[in-house]
Amino acid sequence: MTVLVALAANLVIAVAKAVGGLVAHSPALLSEAAHSVADSLNEVFLLAALRRSRRPADRQHPFGYGKERFFWSLLAAVGIFVMGGCFSFFQGIEALRSGTEEKFSGYVAGLIVLGVALVAEGVSLLRALHQVHRQGGGKGSLRDPALRTVVAEDGTAVVGVTLALVGMALHMATGQVVWEASASMAIGVLLVYVAYRLGRDARDQLIGEAADPELSSRIRSLLQAQPEIDSVEALFTMKMGLDSVLVAARIDLVPGLDSERVEEVAVRIKRSIAHTLPEADQIFLDVTDRRAQEARESPAATGERGGA
């Protein structure tokens, strides 16, 4: 619902900004129109991510499709950079190079459009922040890349519209196009920065980001609390989706357990972890009798090529 609200707002605002920008010959308003078009396309990407990431695991993708959200969020970041940031820079430079034709009535219409856009973007931002609050607030509630992207887009849109309003007003008051061109380029800088932050987060998750340190610590503590485990030699985690974490642990069991007992212990430990931490839905245990120092120096622990 949050993504749909943002999409509806961006589509209406994009048309209004584009018409107002063409009528007023305003580079700042045209930059904001490009921003809204980029945001609209990104909402489509996010809707695709929400739908495709819910597909169940199959033979070709045994760990499911949870990372689809991260992939489409990366495309959304690229869209913000190319369609929003680069076009805003182009509009600012073009305005400085050739100037713009000033039409008072057109600028008044443009300011009205931006005022309406500010209200609409503010409503969409409040809807997104309401969902963040409903999910507990704080950084943890923004682990959903779709929600994080919507919050970033709407927040950026509110700041961008404010910059465009200031630039247009100063252009009308002074007759100097440099104010509006500067506003357009400032919008470009803002969009490029937001695109970089969103793209960096999506990249980290796509290439295999570890679970949150708190979750990893809870898993390690749970393993160490098992009476049959002598030591936890190595623990690896990786986010497979929004609520899916892969856990791989190399453990040293206490002496004297036969093979049948080892199997029973492994099954019980996996069930205990899955029951306590539902997001840990892929659990693999490697039973070893190597010393902790040898385990830490193994290729799997150090990340060297060939590690299991």
HELIX and SHEET records of a PDB file:
HELIX    1   1 THR A    2  ALA A   24  1                                  23    
HELIX    2   2 PRO A   27  ARG A   52  1                                  26    
HELIX    3   3 GLU A   68  GLY A   79  1                                  12    
HELIX    4   4 ILE A   80  CYS A   86  3                                   7    
HELIX    5   5 PHE A   87  SER A   98  1                                  12    
HELIX    6   6 PHE A  104  ARG A  134  1                                  31    
HELIX    7   7 LYS A  139  LEU A  142  5                                   4    
HELIX    8   8 PRO A  145  THR A  174  1                                  30    
HELIX    9   9 VAL A  177  LEU A  206  1                                  30    
HELIX   10  10 PRO A  213  GLN A  224  1                                  12    
HELIX   11  11 SER A  259  THR A  276  1                                  18    
HELIX   12  12 ALA A  292  ARG A  296  1                                   5    
HELIX   13  13 PRO A  299  THR A  302  1                                   4    
SHEET    1   A 3 ILE A 229  GLY A 241  0                                        
SHEET    2   A 3 SER A 244  LEU A 253 -1                                        
SHEET    3   A 3 GLN A 282  VAL A 287  1                                        
END                                                                             
